[in-house]
Every structure is written in structure tokens, then in C-alpha cells.
Amino acid sequence: MTAFFIGDVALDEYYTAERWPGRADKGMVTELPAEIGGSIANAAVVHAALGGETEFISLLNDSPLSRRLLADLRANGVGVTHMLTDPAIAESRNLIFLVDGEHIVLTVEMGEQPMWLSQAALAALRGPGYLYTTLYRARRLHCRLDGTVLAQADLFSDLRTFGRRTIFDLDVGGCSETDLPYLVGAEVVIFNQVGFRAAFGHDDLSRIGDWMRASGISWVVRTLAADGAEASDGQSILRTPGMPVEVVDVTGAGDTFGGTLTWCLSQRWAFEDALGLAVAAASRSVTIHGPRGGKAALEEVYRWRDVVAGSA
């Protein structure tokens, strides 16, 4: 089964700084080599490296940079058959500043243009498998079908009837009441600590069971940075601790987690086992510079995990 990833791919321009300047302040940065990233594209590359059949959809312009981004995805085993093009949108770039072991990401605004899926893309999505995406992209998806427009939450409802299971990466943004139609019936909704608090106003995963059941959400995951991750099915809670590592670059750690979790679930792993491998893969990724630090074969993740566990 092919997993679809709908989201962003971008050129990540890296800089380091001793501190993050305040308002009306100045600071010096050191430029590092740029690398190709983009959060959902990173997750797709991780999924493909583990051996999953992977397709990626985004909306780009037709510049040399966009062609470079697509060539890189293909080189990483990610299909781009259904990519969308709009010559008017900006170049896809992120500015990433590494400061005190953390990162600040500034993304070039590319607009809210509708993403019109082709009939071929809709046909491919109307089948069993996972769809990994964000609310930002979900709100923009449209498709013409038999003279009518199938769009946004209605499109996701349609795909679910054909066996497509959704995984939403809500990251730091969280969600609001207006987003619930998109999340209805989701297989997994992933928050980090900031996004979870933004959505619910607290940090207690055990308090959202009613919310999950009302929306038909199977699992909610809260990633906890160095402390690992926890997940709820609305009744019980699974917890996987983090692994002791020396952090080099946290960029792409959440993407590695999501791409790994998606692959594990597509292989019908038990959720507890999937959560454990996702935490291990994300922990490994922060020891490597760059947004694609999480790219690895399954055996490589296993070897790394066993070495770290043995030295703990």
C-alpha cells in the first residue's frame, strides 16, 4: 500500500548564532551549507528509507529550485507523480537558526492558494493506506469530480470511505474547534508539547478521551522532546521514554518521528511498538546535522538503538 504525504518541501538555509537577538537588537550569524528539507517531505523520505512505498504531493512554482527539490525527492525513493505547479508562488525556502541546542525556523510565506488535485491523484488516494498531512494543507485541498467540487473536510471524508487513514501532524500549531471536521475519523493526531497546550490549554493527555471519542480519533500522540512520547487511545495511555543522546540538531526530529510511526503502522505493528521505534528514530536523528538526519534503514535504527541502550 502506498502512503501519501501532502505538505511542504523546501530548501533549508542554516545559520548558527550565539544568541537570538531581541527587538531593535543586532546579532551575528554563521552560515552553514543549505540542505533540502521541509517537514512533510522529511517525513516522506524517512518513510521511504524504511522501505515504504511513498508518494509526495505539494504545490511549487516551476523554477530551477523547484526542479531541484523534486529531483532530490525522487533520488530518495519518494514518488512525485501527482505534484502541483503554480508559476506565481514564491520559492520554497526555510531560514533555520541554531541557537543553544534549539532551532528557530522562519518560513517564506507561499500563500493560501487552493491545491487542485488531479483526477489521477484522487483515484490513487481513494484506496487503502495512510495519508500524512497538516491542517494547513488539508484546508487547501480541492478536486473536481463529476462536475462538482470535492474539497477540504468533505474530501477527507470521501477518502476515508475508500480506506484511506489519515495521520495529522499538528506540530506547534495545535487545532481549534473549526478544525474538527478535518480530524473526524483520523487514525492518529500528533502534537508536540507546544501544540497540545495550544489546543487544550493543559498538558494532561488523560483528559482528552471525550474529545477523541466525539471525533472518532483512534490515537492522539504528544511528543515530549528529550523525554520521549506518550499516546492515548481515549482510554489507556502508552509512554515511551526518550534516549540519552548528545544533541547536534533537532531539525527534522518530529518529521522522523511521524514518518517512522506511519511506516510502522502501515506494517501493522502494535501501536506501542510503533511508538517505541518512532522515539528511537527521532532520538537518533538529533545526533546528526540536517533536516534529513532521520533517514535510515530499519536495521540501522535497530543497531543504533541497541548501542545506546547498552551504554546507558
Buried (B, 14 or more C-beta within 10 A) or exposed (E): EBBBBBBBBBBBBBBBBEEEEEEEEEEEBEEBEBBBBBBBBBBBBBBBBBEBBBBBBBBBBEBEBBEEBBEBBEEBBBBBEBBBEBEEBEBBBBBBBBBEEEBEBEBBEBEEEBBBBBEEBBEBBEEEBBBBBBBBBBBBBBBBBEEEEBBBBBBBBBBBEEEBBBBBBBBBBBBEEEBBBBBBBBBBBBBBBEBBBBBBEEEEBEEBBEBBEEBEBBBBBBBBBBEBBBBBBBEEBBBBBBBEBEEBBBBBBBBBBBBBBBBBBBBEBEBEEBBBBBBBBBBBBBBBBBBBBBBBEBEBBEEBBEEBEEEE
